[in-house]
Amino acid sequence: MNNTTRNALILLIFFIIFVFIGGYYVLGYQPKEIQKKRMELESLNQQFLDVSTLTAMYDSLQKESEKVDSILYNMAKAIPFRQSMTDTYNDILNITKSFSRYTRVDIEYDKTETVGAASVDYFNISGQGEFADVFKLIYELEKSKKLYKISSLNLRNATLTTGKGEIKYQVEFDIKLESYFTSDTNLALNYEEIKPKEFRFVSDLFYPLIQPDIPPNYDALLEVDGATLLAIIPDAVFIMDKNGNSYTLSEGDPVYLGYLTKIDYDHQQCEFLLNRGGIIERVTLKLKSANIKEFKK
């Protein structure tokens, strides 16, 4: 076989191979790929509809989101979103801003535990203060929208003597507080938009009905005990106490432990209402030579 015939044969073989491969690609492989891409395109067209349909879907989802948020806001409690225990410190400090200077509050962090999808910070809150302040602290934590739980509460009577020697009746307290929170941003709520709750104060349940000690007479008021009614006019009386000090008083004027409540010019007497450590007593001074005093309880 000469060179010309051999080269022609080689070219024929390459041509046949090229035609076979090209025919397979054009007639076999390519139609399958075109059909596959066409199906993918149809699927994408079904997912991405026209703009009006997408807008309607967005509005529907937004309304559903607002509905869920509304349900969360109307719940008595909700687990707040936060990442630091300092939020609980700040909440307690904000409550104590209005407390009396005679109220002391100590906050101690204990530990953190994971409970399901949430976490819990444990705090020990202790101190001593005015009943109104202690009551407000407990009330604010219990009624807070954020999920705070008082697991233990101990209250005891206590007293505090001021620099002037005044005795204040207070409450000593120990509170174990559980502060629930989550790190899931999907549960985050804007608590600044929540209206503040109404605070209703109750009477001091720890204030003694009968006090063992009576405050001193710092203001140098008239002490009715041992006093003498020297003169009386329709709208005033002239009285001298047991130390020889004289006072001119009208109805409603304060005296030591009480007030001058009535001037009875016709019967030449005056009446006082005194609070002797929780024991209410009425004292009457009469304008007589013997200066007879009548006591009414």
GUKEZA-613727 format. One record per residue: residue in one letter; x, y, z of N, C-alpha, C, CB in turn. Coordinates in pm, whole numbers, padded with zeros to 5 digits, always signed. Glycine has a CB too. Example, Ala and Ser with C-alpha at 12.3 -4.5 7.8 and 13.67 -1.06 7.14 Angstrom:
// GUKEZA-613727
A+01319-00569+00780+01230-00450+00780+01320-00330+00780+01131-00447+00905;S+01285-00225+00708+01367-00106+00714+01290+00003+00787+01408-00060+00572;
***
This chain:
// GUKEZA-613727
M+00089-00119+00000+00000+00000+00000+00091+00122+00000-00100+00001+00126;N+00068+00207-00098+00151+00326-00106+00109+00429-00004+00146+00384-00245;N+00184+00533+00010+00159+00637+00111+00028+00711+00088+00274+00737+00112;T-00006+00731-00032-00130+00806-00061-00252+00728-00014-00142+00835-00211;T-00251+00599-00045-00365+00516-00004-00374+00506+00149-00353+00374-00065;R-00255+00491+00214-00254+00479+00361-00304+00608+00426-00110+00446+00412;N-00264+00723+00379-00309+00851+00436-00457+00871+00415-00231+00968+00373;A-00506+00831+00300-00650+00845+00274-00730+00757+00369-00683+00809+00128;L-00675+00633+00392-00744+00542+00484-00748+00599+00627-00675+00404+00484;I-00636+00658+00670-00631+00718+00806-00730+00833+00819-00487+00769+00838;L-00736+00917+00718-00831+01029+00721-00974+00979+00723-00809+01122+00599;L-01000+00871+00650-01135+00816+00650-01175+00765+00789-01146+00703+00547;I-01077+00699+00852-01107+00648+00988-01136+00764+01084-00989+00563+01042;F-01054+00869+01079-01077+00986+01166-01211+01052+01136-00964+01088+01151;F-01247+01056+01009-01373+01118+00970-01491+01040+01025-01382+01127+00818;I-01478+00905+01014-01587+00821+01066-01602+00841+01218-01561+00671+01033;I-01487+00843+01289-01491+00862+01436-01553+00999+01470-01347+00851+01497;F-01514+01105+01398-01566+01239+01423-01717+01245+01397-01494+01342+01335;V-01758+01182+01283-01902+01181+01253-01980+01105+01359-01927+01118+01115;F-01925+00996+01406-01994+00917+01508-02010+00995+01639-01918+00785+01534;I-01896+01057+01682-01902+01135+01809-01993+01255+01793-01760+01182+01851;G-01981+01329+01684-02066+01445+01663-02211+01408+01652-02024+01517+01540;G-02239+01296+01584-02378+01253+01572-02438+01215+01707-02389+01137+01477;Y-02354+01146+01789-02404+01109+01923-02433+01233+02008-02300+01019+01996;Y-02343+01334+01998-02362+01456+02080-02487+01533+02036-02238+01547+02070;V-02500+01545+01902-02611+01625+01849-02744+01551+01859-02584+01662+01703;L-02743+01423+01827-02868+01348+01822-02903+01276+01952-02862+01248+01712;G-02803+01251+02039-02830+01176+02161-02816+01258+02289-02739+01058+02169;Y-02696+01309+02315-02668+01378+02443-02733+01516+02451-02516+01393+02462;Q-02720+01595+02347-02768+01733+02351-02921+01743+02372-02730+01804+02224;P-03003+01664+02305-03148+01674+02331-03186+01644+02476-03222+01578+02240;K-03115+01547+02536-03143+01516+02677-03110+01635+02768-03064+01393+02721;E-02995+01701+02742-02956+01816+02825-03052+01933+02803-02813+01859+02793;I-03094+01952+02679-03189+02060+02652-03321+02036+02724-03213+02074+02500;Q-03366+01910+02722-03491+01877+02792-03476+01897+02943-03532+01731+02761;K-03361+01862+02998-03335+01878+03142-03335+02026+03181-03200+01813+03180;K-03266+02110+03101-03261+02253+03131-03398+02317+03115-03161+02323+03041;R-03477+02267+03017-03611+02320+02996-03699+02293+03119-03674+02259+02869;M-03684+02174+03175-03761+02139+03295-03718+02225+03415-03744+01988+03328;E-03587+02249+03428-03539+02336+03536-03592+02478+03520-03386+02337+03540;L-03595+02527+03395-03646+02660+03370-03794+02671+03404-03623+02698+03224;E-03870+02569+03370-04012+02569+03404-04033+02568+03555-04082+02449+03340;S-03949+02493+03626-03960+02489+03773-03929+02625+03834-03864+02383+03831;L-03826+02691+03781-03793+02825+03833-03902+02926+03800-03659+02873+03774;N-03961+02913+03682-04070+03004+03647-04191+02987+03737-04111+02983+03502;Q-04213+02864+03782-04324+02841+03874-04296+02901+04012-04351+02691+03886;Q-04168+02902+04053-04133+02957+04185-04133+03109+04184-03996+02905+04229;F-04078+03168+04081-04068+03313+04073-04176+03364+03978-03926+03356+04024;L-04289+03399+04039-04402+03445+03961-04388+03593+03931-04534+03418+04033;D-04489+03654+03884-04485+03796+03852-04475+03879+03979-04610+03837+03771;V-04443+04008+03964-04418+04096+04078-04540+04111+04167-04373+04233+04029;S-04658+04122+04107-04781+04139+04186-04805+04020+04277-04902+04160+04095;T-04779+03899+04225-04797+03779+04307-04697+03776+04421-04783+03653+04221;L-04570+03812+04393-04469+03816+04498-04503+03921+04604-04331+03846+04438;T-04557+04036+04562-04596+04141+04656-04708+04092+04747-04640+04267+04581;A-04803+04021+04689-04914+03966+04769-04863+03864+04870-05019+03901+04678;M-04766+03781+04826-04708+03684+04919-04634+03755+05032-04613+03590+04844;Y-04562+03862+05000-04488+03938+05102-04583+04002+05204-04401+04047+05035;D-04691+04062+05154-04789+04125+05244-04853+04022+05336-04898+04197+05164;S-04882+03905+05283-04942+03798+05363-04847+03753+05474-04980+03679+05275;L-04720+03736+05438-04622+03694+05539-04599+03802+05643-04489+03658+05471;Q-04602+03928+05602-04583+04038+05697-04698+04044+05797-04571+04171+05623;K-04822+04025+05748-04939+04025+05837-04930+03908+05935-05070+04016+05755;E-04884+03794+05887-04870+03678+05974-04764+03705+06082-04832+03554+05893;S-04655+03773+06043-04551+03808+06139-04604+03905+06244-04430+03868+06067;E-04681+04005+06201-04739+04100+06296-04838+04032+06389-04809+04214+06221;K-04910+03935+06339-05003+03860+06423-04930+03782+06532-05087+03764+06338;V-04819+03719+06493-04740+03644+06591-04681+03739+06696-04626+03565+06522;D-04628+03855+06651-04574+03954+06745-04682+04003+06840-04513+04071+06669;S-04803+04023+06788-04914+04069+06873-04946+03967+06980-05038+04098+06788;I-04944+03840+06942-04970+03733+07041-04864+03735+07149-04975+03595+06972;L-04738+03752+07109-04628+03756+07206-04641+03876+07299-04493+03759+07135;Y-04679+03994+07244-04692+04113+07326-04806+04100+07427-04715+04236+07238;N-04912+04030+07389-05028+04018+07477-05011+03909+07582-05152+03990+07395;M-04907+03832+07571-04881+03730+07673-04835+03797+07802-04776+03628+07623;A-04869+03734+07914-04830+03791+08043-04679+03795+08058-04892+03709+08158;K-04612+03696+08004-04466+03689+08013-04407+03653+07876-04423+03586+08120;A-04285+03695+07854-04213+03658+07732-04065+03648+07766-04237+03762+07617;I-03998+03552+07705-03855+03535+07730-03779+03638+07647-03808+03389+07695;P-03704+03726+07708-03634+03832+07634-03510+03780+07563-03596+03946+07727;F-03470+03854+07461-03345+03823+07390-03233+03908+07451-03359+03851+07236;R-03127+03842+07491-03010+03914+07539-02891+03817+07542-03035+03976+07681;Q-02775+03875+07552-02653+03796+07551-02565+03822+07674-02574+03825+07426;S-02609+03913+07762-02528+03949+07878-02616+03958+08002-02453+04082+07854;M-02560+03913+08115-02632+03920+08241-02646+04063+08293-02563+03835+08345;T-02572+04157+08234-02580+04296+08280-02718+04356+08256-02474+04380+08209;D-02796+04298+08164-02932+04348+08142-03017+04331+08267-02998+04275+08024;T-03000+04219+08337-03075+04198+08461-03030+04296+08568-03058+04053+08511;Y-02899+04319+08580-02848+04419+08674-02911+04555+08645-02694+04428+08666;N-02914+04593+08518-02968+04724+08481-03117+04734+08513-02945+04751+08333;D-03192+04626+08492-03335+04628+08524-03356+04652+08674-03402+04496+08481;I-03280+04584+08757-03294+04600+08902-03250+04739+08946-03213+04492+08976;L-03140+04788+08889-03092+04921+08925-03191+05030+08884-02956+04948+08859;N-03260+05011+08770-03361+05108+08729-03478+05111+08827-03412+05076+08589;I-03512+04996+08884-03620+04992+08984-03578+05066+09111-03657+04846+09018;T-03451+05054+09149-03405+05112+09276-03374+05261+09267-03283+05039+09323;K-03384+05322+09148-03350+05463+09135-03438+05552+09222-03363+05505+08991;S-03563+05514+09242-03656+05597+09320-03661+05558+09467-03795+05587+09261;F-03574+05469+09511-03579+05422+09650-03527+05529+09746-03497+05293+09666;S-03569+05515+09872-03522+05604+09978-03373+05583+10002-03602+05579+10108;R-03308+05687+10053-03165+05675+10082-03139+05581+10200-03104+05813+10111;Y-03244+05543+10270-03230+05451+10383-03250+05305+10339-03330+05486+10493;T-03267+05281+10209-03287+05146+10156-03158+05097+10091-03404+05142+10054;R-03117+04976+10127-02994+04916+10073-03029+04788+09997-02891+04886+10188;V-02976+04774+09875-03001+04657+09792-02867+04602+09742-03096+04692+09671;D-02841+04474+09767-02720+04406+09720-02760+04299+09618-02640+04342+09840;I-02691+04295+09503-02720+04200+09394-02598+04111+09376-02757+04275+09260;E-02618+03980+09382-02508+03884+09368-02544+03780+09261-02478+03813+09505;Y-02459+03768+09160-02478+03668+09055-02431+03532+09106-02401+03706+08925;D-02512+03428+09078-02479+03294+09125-02427+03205+09011-02600+03229+09190;K-02512+03176+08911-02472+03086+08803-02569+03101+08687-02467+02939+08852;T-02536+03033+08576-02621+03029+08457-02642+02884+08415-02558+03111+08340;E-02766+02849+08383-02799+02715+08338-02878+02722+08208-02878+02638+08446;T-02868+02616+08127-02945+02606+08002-03067+02519+08026-02857+02548+07887;V-03184+02573+07986-03310+02500+08001-03377+02495+07865-03403+02568+08108;G-03360+02384+07794-03416+02374+07659-03353+02476+07567-03568+02392+07663;A-03440+02554+07499-03391+02658+07406-03356+02787+07478-03495+02686+07299;A-03384+02794+07608-03358+02916+07686-03246+02891+07786-03487+02963+07759;S-03207+03000+07853-03107+02992+07959-03158+03069+08080-02970+03049+07911;V-03103+03039+08196-03146+03102+08321-03025+03153+08398-03228+03003+08407;D-03030+03281+08436-02931+03338+08527-02990+03338+08667-02890+03482+08484;Y-02912+03297+08765-02958+03292+08904-02891+03405+08983-02926+03154+08968;F-02974+03482+09056-02924+03594+09135-02975+03583+09278-02967+03729+09071;N-02894+03634+09371-02935+03651+09510-02943+03801+09539-02835+03579+09608;I-03062+03848+09575-03084+03989+09605-03118+04001+09753-03197+04050+09516;S-03043+04082+09824-03064+04097+09967-03051+04244+10004-02965+04011+10048;G-03093+04275+10127-03081+04413+10173-03183+04444+10281-03097+04509+10058;Q-03199+04573+10305-03292+04622+10408-03339+04761+10366-03223+04625+10550;G-03466+04787+10388-03516+04918+10348-03660+04942+10385-03500+04935+10201;E-03713+05053+10332-03851+05090+10358-03945+04987+10295-03881+05231+10302;F-04058+04964+10360-04152+04865+10309-04197+04899+10167-04274+04854+10401;A-04222+05029+10140-04266+05070+10007-04163+05033+09901-04293+05221+10005;D-04035+05048+09933-03929+05016+09837-03920+04865+09813-03795+05069+09886;V-03927+04788+09920-03919+04642+09907-04039+04589+09830-03911+04575+10046;F-04156+04644+09860-04277+04602+09790-04266+04634+09640-04401+04669+09851;K-04215+04752+09607-04202+04791+09467-04103+04701+09393-04157+04937+09456;L-03993+04665+09458-03895+04576+09397-03958+04442+09362-03774+04555+09490;I-04031+04383+09456-04097+04254+09432-04204+04268+09325-04158+04198+09562;Y-04283+04375+09332-04392+04398+09238-04340+04413+09095-04473+04522+09278;E-04236+04494+09078-04182+04520+08945-04124+04392+08883-04075+04628+08952;L-04058+04310+08963-04002+04186+08910-04112+04085+08874-03905+04124+09012;E-04213+04075+08958-04320+03980+08934-04408+04021+08817-04406+03964+09058;K-04432+04151+08800-04521+04201+08695-04447+04238+08567-04596+04321+08745;S-04317+04221+08564-04240+04258+08445-04280+04170+08326-04089+04244+08473;K-04277+04231+08207-04304+04154+08086-04196+04048+08064-04312+04247+07964;K-04075+04080+08102-03966+03984+08092-03988+03874+08196-03829+04053+08112;L-03941+03757+08164-03968+03641+08248-03869+03637+08365-03960+03511+08166;Y-03910+03699+08477-03837+03688+08603-03920+03603+08698-03807+03829+08664;K-03854+03515+08770-03924+03427+08863-03857+03435+08999-03925+03281+08812;I-03935+03470+09100-03885+03472+09238-03908+03333+09296-03956+03583+09326;S-03800+03257+09309-03812+03120+09357-03814+03111+09509-03698+03037+09303;S-03760+03214+09576-03756+03212+09722-03760+03356+09773-03629+03138+09774;L-03838+03378+09880-03852+03512+09935-03863+03504+10087-03977+03583+09876;N-03774+03575+10156-03776+03581+10303-03782+03727+10346-03652+03510+10364;L-03881+03762+10429-03898+03898+10479-03898+03896+10631-04030+03962+10425;R-03829+03994+10691-03820+04002+10836-03830+04148+10881-03689+03937+10887;N-03882+04168+11000-03885+04302+11059-03743+04349+11089-03971+04304+11187;A-03719+04478+11072-03589+04535+11102-03607+04682+11139-03490+04519+10982;T-03509+04738+11206-03512+04880+11243-03381+04947+11202-03536+04896+11395;L-03389+05077+11182-03272+05156+11146-03278+05287+11222-03264+05181+10992;T-03169+05322+11289-03161+05447+11363-03085+05550+11280-03093+05426+11501;T-03148+05662+11251-03085+05766+11170-02985+05845+11253-03192+05861+11111;G-02916+05937+11189-02817+06018+11259-02878+06108+11364-02740+06101+11161;K-03008+06140+11349-03078+06223+11447-03137+06143+11562-03187+06301+11380;G-03115+06011+11559-03170+05926+11664-03310+05877+11633-03171+06000+11792;E-03362+05909+11514-03497+05865+11476-03493+05718+11439-03552+05950+11359;I-03592+05644+11486-03600+05500+11458-03694+05478+11341-03647+05421+11584;K-03644+05410+11238-03726+05377+11122-03752+05227+11122-03657+05421+10990;Y-03879+05191+11104-03917+05050+11099-03909+05005+10953-04060+05027+11158;Q-03824+04906+10927-03797+04863+10791-03821+04713+10775-03654+04899+10752;V-03787+04665+10655-03801+04524+10622-03667+04472+10570-03915+04502+10516;E-03621+04363+10628-03500+04296+10578-03544+04184+10484-03413+04238+10697;F-03479+04171+10369-03527+04077+10267-03413+03998+10206-03604+04151+10158;D-03448+03876+10162-03359+03790+10083-03443+03732+09969-03294+03674+10172;I-03399+03755+09847-03474+03711+09728-03382+03627+09640-03529+03833+09648;K-03432+03511+09600-03363+03430+09499-03438+03449+09368-03357+03277+09541;L-03369+03507+09270-03432+03545+09143-03378+03461+09028-03410+03694+09115;E-03470+03414+08944-03433+03343+08821-03468+03434+08703-03506+03205+08810;S-03368+03462+08620-03386+03550+08504-03373+03468+08376-03282+03667+08506;Y-03486+03449+08305-03486+03367+08184-03456+03455+08063-03622+03296+08166;F-03382+03400+07966-03348+03473+07844-03317+03375+07733-03229+03568+07868;T-03311+03427+07611-03277+03345+07495-03183+03422+07405-03405+03304+07419;S-03103+03350+07328-03012+03410+07230-03068+03400+07089-02875+03344+07237;D-03192+03353+07077-03257+03340+06946-03317+03474+06905-03365+03230+06949;T-03263+03535+06799-03311+03667+06756-03455+03663+06706-03221+03722+06647;N-03505+03546+06667-03643+03537+06618-03745+03563+06728-03668+03400+06557;L-03703+03552+06854-03793+03575+06967-03774+03712+07030-03773+03468+07071;A-03692+03797+06968-03663+03928+07026-03784+04018+07014-03542+03993+06956;L-03814+04092+07122-03925+04188+07126-03872+04325+07166-04035+04141+07225;N-03939+04428+07119-03902+04566+07154-03979+04606+07280-03931+04665+07037;Y-03915+04592+07397-03984+04618+07523-04005+04767+07548-03907+04557+07639;E-03935+04853+07473-03952+04997+07492-04090+05043+07448-03845+05073+07415;E-04157+04967+07361-04289+05004+07313-04401+04957+07405-04311+04950+07175;I-04367+04877+07505-04469+04826+07597-04504+04933+07700-04419+04698+07668;K-04632+04959+07718-04676+05061+07812-04644+05019+07956-04826+05088+07796;P-04600+05114+08040-04570+05078+08180-04697+05036+08253-04504+05197+08253;K-04682+04939+08339-04797+04889+08414-04832+04981+08529-04770+04748+08466;E-04955+04974+08574-05000+05058+08685-04950+05000+08817-05155+05070+08687;F-04890+05086+08897-04835+05043+09025-04931+05082+09137-04693+05105+09050;R-04974+04984+09214-05065+05008+09326-04997+04968+09456-05198+04929+09307;F-04980+05067+09542-04911+05041+09669-05011+04990+09773-04840+05170+09719;V-04962+04905+09862-05043+04855+09973-04985+04908+10104-05046+04698+09974;S-05064+04901+10209-05019+04952+10339-04903+04868+10392-05135+04953+10439;D-04824+04929+10480-04706+04865+10535-04748+04754+10631-04615+04968+10608;L-04733+04630+10587-04776+04516+10668-04679+04485+10780-04792+04393+10580;F-04559+04543+10777-04457+04514+10877-04442+04627+10980-04324+04489+10809;Y-04523+04733+10965-04511+04843+11061-04583+04803+11190-04572+04976+11002;P-04517+04813+11306-04578+04768+11432-04698+04853+11471-04474+04772+11545;L-04804+04786+11512-04923+04858+11557-04896+04935+11686-05040+04761+11578;I-04820+04874+11775-04779+04940+11900-04627+04944+11901-04836+04864+12028;Q-04573+05064+11900-04428+05080+11891-04365+05079+12030-04394+05211+11818;P-04257+05006+12047-04193+04996+12178-04123+05125+12221-04094+04884+12177;D-04095+05215+12127-04027+05338+12164-04096+05456+12097-03878+05332+12124;I-04087+05571+12163-04151+05693+12116-04042+05790+12074-04244+05756+12226;P-04056+05854+11957-03951+05947+11910-03934+06065+12002-03983+05996+11769;P-03813+06116+12018-03789+06233+12104-03858+06358+12048-03638+06258+12119;N-03871+06457+12132-03935+06583+12095-03830+06678+12036-04006+06649+12217;Y-03787+06648+11910-03682+06728+11847-03727+06870+11818-03637+06662+11719;D-03856+06891+11789-03905+07022+11747-03950+07110+11864-04019+07005+11650;A-03924+07065+11985-03960+07144+12105-04107+07182+12105-03875+07270+12114;L-04193+07085+12073-04337+07109+12075-04390+07098+12217-04411+07010+11983;L-04513+07144+12236-04577+07136+12368-04597+06991+12408-04712+07211+12368;E-04551+06953+12529-04580+06822+12585-04703+06836+12674-04458+06765+12665;V-04810+06769+12633-04938+06786+12703-04931+06732+12845-05050+06715+12626;D-04855+06626+12867-04842+06570+13002-04785+06675+13097-04753+06443+13001;G-04857+06706+13204-04812+06803+13303-04836+06947+13262-04668+06783+13330;A-04901+06971+13147-04925+07108+13101-05044+07169+13174-04948+07111+12949;T-05050+07304+13176-05157+07379+13244-05221+07474+13144-05102+07457+13367;L-05356+07470+13139-05431+07563+13056-05449+07692+13133-05569+07503+13014;L-05379+07800+13087-05380+07927+13159-05490+08020+13112-05248+07996+13144;A-05520+08020+12982-05622+08111+12930-05679+08052+12802-05563+08253+12903;I-05802+08095+12770-05870+08043+12652-05952+08152+12588-05957+07924+12688;I-05946+08162+12458-06030+08251+12380-06093+08167+12271-05948+08372+12320;P-06192+08217+12198-06263+08132+12103-06174+08063+11999-06366+08213+12032;D-06063+08125+11959-05983+08064+11853-05839+08033+11896-05980+08155+11735;A-05807+08038+12022-05671+08008+12068-05672+07978+12217-05576+08126+12037;V-05564+07911+12260-05546+07881+12402-05403+07918+12440-05575+07731+12433;F-05386+07950+12571-05254+07982+12623-05221+07877+12727-05249+08127+12684;I-05112+07798+12701-05080+07682+12784-04935+07692+12829-05105+07548+12707;M-04909+07645+12950-04773+07637+13002-04742+07492+13035-04756+07727+13129;D-04623+07443+12986-04588+07304+13011-04526+07288+13149-04493+07253+12904;K-04488+07167+13183-04437+07137+13317-04301+07201+13343-04428+06988+13336;N-04232+07246+13237-04103+07312+13254-04114+07463+13258-04011+07272+13144;G-04238+07515+13250-04257+07659+13257-04256+07730+13124-04154+07718+13343;N-04247+07655+13015-04251+07715+12882-04395+07739+12840-04178+07626+12779;S-04423+07854+12780-04559+07889+12742-04578+07875+12591-04591+08032+12786;Y-04702+07839+12552-04737+07817+12412-04874+07876+12384-04734+07666+12377;T-04890+07939+12267-05019+07984+12220-05055+07899+12098-05018+08137+12185;L-05168+07828+12108-05204+07731+12005-05345+07756+11954-05192+07590+12059;S-05366+07721+11827-05499+07721+11766-05534+07579+11725-05504+07816+11643;E-05661+07558+11689-05704+07425+11648-05622+07378+11527-05856+07424+11616;G-05573+07251+11533-05493+07194+11425-05344+07209+11444-05532+07257+11297;D-05300+07291+11542-05157+07307+11564-05097+07178+11622-05130+07427+11660;P-04975+07143+11580-04912+07021+11631-04859+07038+11773-04800+06979+11540;V-04865+06930+11847-04801+06920+11979-04719+06791+11977-04907+06921+12097;Y-04644+06768+12081-04563+06648+12087-04653+06524+12086-04473+06649+12213;L-04635+06438+11983-04709+06313+11964-04852+06334+11914-04712+06236+12092;G-04892+06456+11877-05028+06473+11833-05063+06614+11790-05119+06430+11940;Y-05192+06649+11806-05245+06778+11760-05349+06830+11859-05307+06764+11619;L-05365+06962+11859-05477+07025+11929-05598+07016+11836-05445+07176+11969;T-05697+06936+11872-05808+06907+11782-05930+06995+11805-05849+06764+11796;K-05949+07048+11930-06072+07124+11955-06051+07223+12069-06188+07028+11987;I-06105+07345+12048-06110+07446+12155-06256+07468+12190-06040+07581+12112;D-06294+07434+12311-06433+07448+12356-06441+07567+12452-06484+07315+12426;Y-06470+07684+12394-06471+07807+12476-06586+07806+12577-06483+07931+12385;D-06701+07747+12538-06817+07746+12629-06789+07665+12755-06940+07689+12558;H-06718+07554+12739-06688+07471+12856-06549+07497+12911-06702+07323+12821;Q-06480+07599+12856-06348+07639+12905-06250+07522+12910-06362+07701+13044;Q-06238+07455+12793-06148+07340+12784-06098+07323+12640-06219+07211+12833;C-05996+07242+12623-05944+07210+12490-05907+07062+12486-05820+07299+12453;E-05910+07004+12365-05886+06861+12350-05766+06837+12258-06012+06791+12294;F-05690+06733+12291-05573+06692+12213-05590+06546+12171-05441+06713+12293;L-05540+06513+12052-05536+06375+12006-05389+06334+11996-05610+06357+11867;L-05350+06235+12077-05210+06193+12086-05196+06049+12039-05157+06208+12230;N-05082+06020+11976-05049+05884+11933-04925+05841+12011-05024+05877+11777;R-04948+05762+12116-04839+05717+12201-04792+05579+12154-04884+05712+12351;G-04709+05579+12048-04654+05453+11998-04760+05358+11947-04575+05385+12104;G-04864+05409+11882-04969+05325+11828-05095+05323+11914-04918+05186+11811;I-05087+05374+12034-05204+05383+12122-05261+05524+12109-05167+05349+12272;I-05382+05534+12054-05446+05663+12031-05517+05707+12159-05546+05655+11912;E-05489+05830+12200-05543+05879+12328-05591+06023+12311-05435+05871+12440;R-05708+06052+12368-05760+06189+12371-05738+06248+12510-05912+06191+12334;V-05681+06367+12514-05652+06435+12642-05725+06568+12643-05497+06455+12662;T-05795+06595+12752-05869+06721+12767-05810+06802+12881-06019+06694+12792;L-05774+06928+12853-05729+07020+12957-05841+07119+12986-05598+07095+12914;K-05876+07134+13115-05982+07226+13154-05924+07346+13229-06088+07155+13242;L-05987+07461+13210-05943+07584+13276-06004+07587+13416-05984+07710+13194;K-05934+07522+13511-05979+07518+13650-05859+07543+13740-06047+07383+13683;S-05891+07583+13860-05782+07611+13952-05701+07485+13981-05836+07669+14082;A-05772+07372+13983-05703+07245+14010-05644+07186+13881-05800+07144+14075;N-05679+07244+13763-05628+07197+13632-05651+07047+13614-05477+07228+13619;I-05779+07007+13618-05814+06867+13603-05798+06826+13457-05958+06840+13653;K-05736+06712+13432-05723+06659+13297-05810+06535+13283-05574+06625+13264;E-05882+06525+13172-05964+06410+13144-05904+06335+13026-06111+06452+13116;F-05902+06205+13035-05845+06120+12930-05954+06039+12864-05736+06026+12987;K-05955+06038+12733-06051+05957+12658-05973+05876+12555-06160+06047+12589;K-06001+05748+12550-05933+05662+12452-06029+05626+12340-05878+05532+12521;
***
